[in-house]
Amino acid sequence: MIPPRSNLLARTLTLAGISLALVAPAAAQAVEVTLDRAKTHIDWTLGDVLHTVQGTFQLKSGAILFDPKTGEASGQIVVDAASGNSGNGTRDGKMKKEVLETARYPDIVFAAKRVSGFVSGQESLTIQVAGSFTIHGGTHDLTLTLPIVVRNTAFEAHAKFDVPYVNWGMKDPSTLFLKVDKSVQISIAAAGVLQPAGTPQPSN
């Protein structure tokens, strides 16, 4: 006996619902991003009336967890403020002691709150990561725009943003004869691993 059409429709809808229920958790699984300290480079550029000063900072740690469905994110990128290096010991010492005050504020921290634009399975895309940026004891809203390339679980990302350090309460290092910009440009070239949350990290 052939089941009535209504019974067939009901069975089809039920099977479809079960399939979606099984697939949805995997599709909505949280994604974990872990930065590789050795492959992540943080550069800074500060202009003055005579020339441009360039330097680097070192990454301490970086791990962000986010839900691709809701965009909610957590985790931090932590930079060692005392690692600032422009190749001039006198200048760097003044920057750390008088501007960044690294003995009092040793870390520069970006705390992630939301990720948008991420599409699983795409190799090349641009995402936005909104969060808070803490430097010299002050916390400021910051949204990073990052073009990223993903190959299997490895990824590379780039970002640039300005830090108006004088407006944010840090000392202006300008002197009577040397004037420097009131904002420093930060450039980040990051690399690491992007994978489903809970995936075991490979042992070194």
C-alpha positions as CSV (number, residue, x, y, z in Angstrom):
1,M,0.0,0.0,0.0
2,I,1.4,3.4,-1.0
3,P,1.5,5.9,1.9
4,P,-0.7,9.0,1.4
5,R,1.1,12.0,-0.1
6,S,0.8,13.9,3.3
7,N,2.7,11.1,5.0
8,L,5.5,11.2,2.5
9,L,5.8,14.9,2.9
10,A,5.9,14.6,6.6
11,R,8.6,12.0,6.5
12,T,10.7,14.1,4.0
13,L,10.5,17.1,6.3
14,T,11.4,15.1,9.3
15,L,14.5,13.6,7.6
16,A,15.5,17.1,6.4
17,G,15.2,18.4,9.9
18,I,17.3,15.7,11.3
19,S,20.0,16.3,8.6
20,L,20.1,20.0,9.3
21,A,20.3,19.3,13.0
22,L,23.3,17.1,12.4
23,V,25.1,19.5,10.0
24,A,24.4,22.7,11.9
25,P,26.7,22.1,14.9
26,A,29.6,21.4,12.6
27,A,28.9,24.5,10.4
28,A,28.7,26.7,13.5
29,Q,31.8,25.3,15.2
30,A,34.0,27.9,16.8
31,V,37.3,28.7,15.0
32,E,40.6,29.2,16.9
33,V,43.4,31.4,15.5
34,T,46.8,31.0,17.0
35,L,49.7,33.3,16.0
36,D,53.2,32.0,15.5
37,R,55.6,34.2,17.4
38,A,58.5,33.5,15.1
39,K,56.6,34.3,11.9
40,T,54.6,37.3,13.1
41,H,56.3,40.7,12.6
42,I,55.2,44.0,14.1
43,D,56.8,47.1,12.6
44,W,56.3,50.8,13.6
45,T,57.1,54.0,11.7
46,L,57.4,57.5,13.2
47,G,58.1,60.5,11.0
48,D,60.0,63.6,12.0
49,V,61.2,66.8,10.3
50,L,64.5,65.2,9.3
51,H,63.8,61.6,8.5
52,T,61.6,58.6,9.3
53,V,62.3,56.4,12.2
54,Q,61.4,52.7,11.8
55,G,61.4,49.9,14.4
56,T,59.9,46.7,15.6
57,F,58.1,45.1,18.5
58,Q,58.0,41.4,19.5
59,L,54.9,39.4,19.9
60,K,54.4,37.7,23.3
61,S,51.3,35.7,22.5
62,G,48.3,35.7,20.3
63,A,45.2,33.5,20.3
64,I,41.6,34.4,19.2
65,L,38.5,32.2,19.4
66,F,35.4,33.2,17.4
67,D,32.0,31.9,16.3
68,P,31.6,32.3,12.5
69,K,27.8,32.3,12.9
70,T,27.4,35.0,15.5
71,G,30.7,36.8,15.1
72,E,31.3,36.8,18.9
73,A,35.0,36.6,19.7
74,S,37.4,36.4,22.6
75,G,41.1,36.2,23.2
76,Q,44.1,38.5,23.0
77,I,47.1,39.5,21.1
78,V,49.8,40.6,23.5
79,V,52.9,42.6,22.5
80,D,56.0,43.2,24.6
81,A,56.2,47.0,25.0
82,A,59.8,46.8,26.2
83,S,60.9,45.0,23.0
84,G,60.6,48.2,21.0
85,N,63.7,48.5,18.9
86,S,64.7,51.1,16.3
87,G,68.4,50.3,16.3
88,N,69.3,53.4,18.4
89,G,69.8,52.5,22.1
90,T,69.5,56.1,23.4
91,R,66.3,56.8,21.4
92,D,64.8,53.4,22.4
93,G,65.6,53.9,26.0
94,K,63.9,57.3,26.0
95,M,60.9,55.8,24.2
96,K,60.5,53.0,26.8
97,K,61.2,55.1,29.9
98,E,59.4,58.4,29.0
99,V,56.8,57.6,26.4
100,L,55.6,54.0,26.8
101,E,56.7,53.8,30.5
102,T,57.3,50.0,30.0
103,A,58.3,49.4,33.7
104,R,54.7,50.4,34.6
105,Y,52.9,49.2,31.5
106,P,54.8,46.2,30.1
107,D,52.2,44.9,27.7
108,I,50.3,46.3,24.7
109,V,47.1,44.3,24.3
110,F,44.5,43.9,21.6
111,A,41.4,42.1,23.0
112,A,39.0,40.7,20.3
113,K,35.3,41.1,20.7
114,R,33.8,40.5,17.2
115,V,34.9,39.0,13.9
116,S,33.0,39.7,10.6
117,G,33.5,38.7,7.0
118,F,34.9,35.2,7.6
119,V,33.7,32.5,5.2
120,S,34.9,29.0,5.9
121,G,36.5,27.3,2.9
122,Q,37.7,30.5,1.2
123,E,41.4,30.8,0.5
124,S,41.5,34.5,0.2
125,L,39.3,37.0,2.0
126,T,39.2,40.2,4.1
127,I,37.9,40.2,7.6
128,Q,37.3,42.8,10.3
129,V,38.2,42.2,13.9
130,A,36.7,44.7,16.4
131,G,37.9,44.9,19.9
132,S,39.8,47.1,22.4
133,F,43.4,48.2,22.2
134,T,45.2,48.8,25.5
135,I,48.5,50.8,25.6
136,H,50.1,52.9,28.4
137,G,47.2,52.0,30.7
138,G,44.5,53.4,28.4
139,T,42.0,51.3,26.5
140,H,40.6,52.4,23.1
141,D,38.1,50.9,20.6
142,L,39.9,49.6,17.5
143,T,38.7,47.7,14.4
144,L,41.4,45.9,12.3
145,T,40.8,45.2,8.6
146,L,42.9,42.2,7.7
147,P,43.3,40.6,4.2
148,I,44.1,37.0,4.9
149,V,45.1,33.9,2.9
150,V,44.3,30.5,4.3
151,R,45.9,27.2,3.0
152,N,44.7,24.2,4.9
153,T,45.2,25.3,8.5
154,A,48.0,27.8,7.9
155,F,47.1,31.4,7.4
156,E,48.8,34.8,6.7
157,A,47.3,38.2,7.5
158,H,48.3,41.8,7.3
159,A,47.0,45.0,9.0
160,K,48.0,48.6,9.4
161,F,46.6,51.2,11.8
162,D,47.7,54.4,13.5
163,V,48.2,55.0,17.2
164,P,47.7,58.7,18.1
165,Y,49.9,58.3,21.1
166,V,49.9,62.0,22.2
167,N,46.1,62.2,22.1
168,W,46.1,58.9,24.1
169,G,48.0,60.5,27.0
170,M,51.6,59.6,26.2
171,K,54.4,62.1,26.2
172,D,55.4,64.0,23.1
173,P,59.1,63.3,22.6
174,S,59.6,66.4,20.4
175,T,62.2,68.9,21.4
176,L,62.9,72.5,20.4
177,F,65.0,71.3,17.4
178,L,63.4,68.0,16.6
179,K,59.7,67.7,15.9
180,V,58.1,64.2,15.5
181,D,54.7,63.2,14.4
182,K,52.0,62.9,17.0
183,S,50.9,59.5,15.6
184,V,52.9,56.3,14.9
185,Q,51.9,53.8,12.2
186,I,51.8,50.1,13.2
187,S,52.1,47.4,10.5
188,I,51.5,43.7,11.3
189,A,52.4,40.7,9.2
190,A,51.0,37.8,11.0
191,A,51.1,34.0,10.4
192,G,49.9,31.0,12.3
193,V,47.2,28.4,12.5
194,L,43.5,28.7,11.9
195,Q,41.4,25.6,12.7
196,P,38.3,24.3,14.5
197,A,38.4,25.0,18.2
198,G,39.7,22.1,20.3
199,T,42.0,20.7,17.6
200,P,45.2,19.4,19.2
201,Q,48.2,21.6,18.5
202,P,51.1,19.8,16.7
203,S,54.0,19.0,19.0
204,N,57.3,20.6,18.2
